[in-house]
Amino acid sequence: MENRAHNIEPLEKRINRFQNGHPIEIIETLLNSITIFFNNEIRLTIERDNYQTSLLFLGIHAAALTIAEGFFGKKGPDGYKLFLEKFVDGKTPDTKFSSIAEPIHNWRNIVAHQWLGIVGYDIEYDYNSVKGWEKRDNTIFINPKIYCEHYLNAFSSKGKLWKYQDIFTEEELYQIKDRLLNKFLRR
């Protein structure tokens, strides 16, 4: 399987398009790239009998923080929570994942950087639950499939992420462009 998100156009052409184009150029390149190349891998993590829950949390978190920093200039738990509020949260309390953003963020940090940690006792997975999440005693139970589906819906053709122009002014779009372009050119 080939999944090359970065090498589909010559570098100089891409830089020129990002620098000289409207902010839509870099914003929609980012969103399209995540949608087409990254989310197809995230989608695989919830296939029945093939759950890859740690990879699901790592992948969703990576995309969430990338977009939160680019769109809002926010990093870490604050950026992650804002991403969930703006783009992922559903209408029912059990699908308001932003209300448990801090524990999920902390859990992701354990998975990514430490593997073993006391935070692992605070979060459990329940793929059979009809709720996106719920607290049982002192433990948060998350249905990773529901969480992932809400995340993926944000990127769908009618998803909240594609309505970004309703959220930001033209001036803010140029600020987003500058943040994304500076990050792109630095690394």
C-alpha positions as CSV (number, residue, x, y, z in Angstrom):
1,M,0.0,0.0,0.0
2,E,1.3,3.4,-0.9
3,N,0.2,6.3,1.1
4,R,2.3,9.4,0.2
5,A,0.7,12.6,1.4
6,H,3.7,14.8,1.0
7,N,5.2,14.0,-2.3
8,I,2.3,14.5,-4.7
9,E,3.5,17.8,-6.1
10,P,7.0,19.3,-6.4
11,L,8.1,21.1,-3.3
12,E,8.8,24.4,-5.0
13,K,5.4,24.4,-6.6
14,R,3.7,23.7,-3.2
15,I,5.7,26.4,-1.4
16,N,4.8,28.9,-4.1
17,R,1.1,28.0,-3.9
18,F,1.1,28.3,-0.2
19,Q,3.0,31.6,0.0
20,N,1.2,33.3,-2.9
21,G,-2.2,31.8,-2.7
22,H,-5.3,32.6,-0.7
23,P,-5.3,30.9,2.8
24,I,-7.7,28.3,1.3
25,E,-4.7,26.8,-0.5
26,I,-2.8,25.7,2.6
27,I,-5.9,25.1,4.8
28,E,-7.6,22.8,2.3
29,T,-4.4,21.1,1.4
30,L,-4.0,20.2,5.1
31,L,-7.6,19.1,5.5
32,N,-7.6,17.1,2.2
33,S,-4.3,15.5,3.1
34,I,-5.5,14.4,6.5
35,T,-8.8,13.2,5.1
36,I,-7.4,11.2,2.2
37,F,-4.1,9.9,3.6
38,F,-4.2,9.9,7.4
39,N,-7.9,9.2,8.1
40,N,-7.9,6.1,5.9
41,E,-5.5,4.6,8.3
42,I,-7.4,5.8,11.4
43,R,-10.6,4.3,9.9
44,L,-8.9,0.9,9.9
45,T,-8.4,1.0,13.7
46,I,-12.2,0.5,14.3
47,E,-12.7,-2.4,11.9
48,R,-14.4,-5.2,13.8
49,D,-12.1,-8.0,15.1
50,N,-9.1,-5.8,14.3
51,Y,-9.3,-3.0,16.8
52,Q,-6.2,-0.9,17.2
53,T,-7.2,1.4,20.0
54,S,-3.8,2.8,21.0
55,L,-3.2,3.8,17.3
56,L,-6.7,5.3,17.1
57,F,-6.0,7.6,20.1
58,L,-2.5,8.5,18.8
59,G,-3.7,9.2,15.3
60,I,-6.8,11.3,16.2
61,H,-4.8,13.3,18.7
62,A,-2.1,14.0,16.2
63,A,-4.6,15.4,13.7
64,A,-6.5,17.3,16.4
65,L,-3.4,19.0,17.7
66,T,-2.2,19.8,14.2
67,I,-5.4,21.5,13.4
68,A,-5.8,23.2,16.8
69,E,-2.4,24.8,16.6
70,G,-2.8,25.8,12.9
71,F,-6.4,27.1,13.2
72,F,-6.4,28.6,16.7
73,G,-2.8,28.9,17.8
74,K,-3.5,26.6,20.7
75,K,-1.4,23.6,21.8
76,G,-1.7,20.8,24.3
77,P,-4.8,20.1,26.3
78,D,-6.3,23.5,25.5
79,G,-5.9,23.0,21.8
80,Y,-7.2,19.5,21.9
81,K,-10.3,20.5,23.9
82,L,-11.0,23.4,21.5
83,F,-10.7,21.0,18.5
84,L,-13.2,18.6,20.1
85,E,-15.6,21.4,20.9
86,K,-15.6,23.0,17.5
87,F,-15.5,19.9,15.3
88,V,-16.1,16.6,17.0
89,D,-18.6,17.0,19.8
90,G,-22.0,15.5,19.2
91,K,-25.4,16.7,20.5
92,T,-25.8,14.4,23.5
93,P,-23.8,14.6,26.7
94,D,-22.1,11.2,26.1
95,T,-20.8,12.5,22.7
96,K,-19.4,15.7,24.2
97,F,-15.9,14.4,24.2
98,S,-14.5,17.9,25.0
99,S,-15.9,17.4,28.5
100,I,-13.3,14.6,29.0
101,A,-10.6,16.2,26.9
102,E,-8.1,16.5,29.7
103,P,-8.2,12.8,30.7
104,I,-8.0,11.7,27.0
105,H,-5.1,14.1,26.5
106,N,-3.3,12.7,29.5
107,W,-4.0,9.1,28.5
108,R,-2.6,9.8,25.0
109,N,0.6,11.3,26.5
110,I,1.0,8.1,28.5
111,V,0.5,5.9,25.4
112,A,2.9,8.1,23.3
113,H,5.6,8.8,25.8
114,Q,5.5,6.5,28.7
115,W,3.3,3.5,28.2
116,L,2.8,2.7,31.9
117,G,1.3,5.2,34.1
118,I,-1.3,5.7,36.8
119,V,-3.5,7.5,34.3
120,G,-4.1,4.1,32.7
121,Y,-6.4,3.3,35.7
122,D,-8.7,6.3,34.9
123,I,-9.7,5.3,31.4
124,E,-11.2,2.1,30.0
125,Y,-12.6,1.1,26.6
126,D,-16.0,-0.4,26.0
127,Y,-16.7,-1.1,22.3
128,N,-20.1,-2.6,23.2
129,S,-21.4,0.5,25.0
130,V,-24.1,2.5,23.3
131,K,-22.7,5.7,24.8
132,G,-19.7,7.6,23.5
133,W,-18.4,7.8,27.0
134,E,-19.6,7.5,30.6
135,K,-18.2,7.6,34.0
136,R,-18.5,4.4,36.1
137,D,-17.3,4.9,39.6
138,N,-14.1,6.8,39.2
139,T,-13.3,5.4,35.7
140,I,-14.1,6.9,32.3
141,F,-15.3,4.4,29.8
142,I,-15.0,5.4,26.2
143,N,-16.4,3.6,23.2
144,P,-13.5,4.2,20.8
145,K,-15.7,3.4,17.8
146,I,-18.1,6.2,18.6
147,Y,-15.3,8.6,19.4
148,C,-13.6,7.7,16.1
149,E,-16.8,8.0,14.1
150,H,-17.4,11.5,15.5
151,Y,-13.9,12.5,14.6
152,L,-14.2,11.1,11.0
153,N,-17.5,12.8,10.6
154,A,-15.8,16.2,11.2
155,F,-13.8,15.5,8.0
156,S,-16.7,14.2,5.9
157,S,-17.9,16.4,3.0
158,K,-20.6,17.9,5.2
159,G,-18.4,17.9,8.3
160,K,-17.8,20.8,10.6
161,L,-14.1,21.2,9.5
162,W,-15.1,22.1,6.0
163,K,-17.2,24.9,7.3
164,Y,-14.1,26.6,8.7
165,Q,-14.9,29.8,6.7
166,D,-18.0,30.2,8.8
167,I,-15.9,30.3,12.0
168,F,-13.1,32.6,10.9
169,T,-12.9,36.2,9.4
170,E,-10.7,36.8,6.4
171,E,-8.1,38.3,8.7
172,E,-8.1,35.2,10.8
173,L,-7.8,33.0,7.7
174,Y,-4.5,34.8,6.9
175,Q,-3.3,34.3,10.4
176,I,-4.0,30.6,10.0
177,K,-2.1,30.6,6.7
178,D,0.9,32.2,8.4
179,R,0.9,29.7,11.2
180,L,0.6,26.7,8.9
181,L,3.1,28.1,6.4
182,N,5.7,28.9,9.1
183,K,5.3,25.4,10.6
184,F,5.6,23.8,7.1
185,L,8.8,25.7,6.2
186,R,10.4,25.0,9.6
187,R,10.4,21.2,9.4
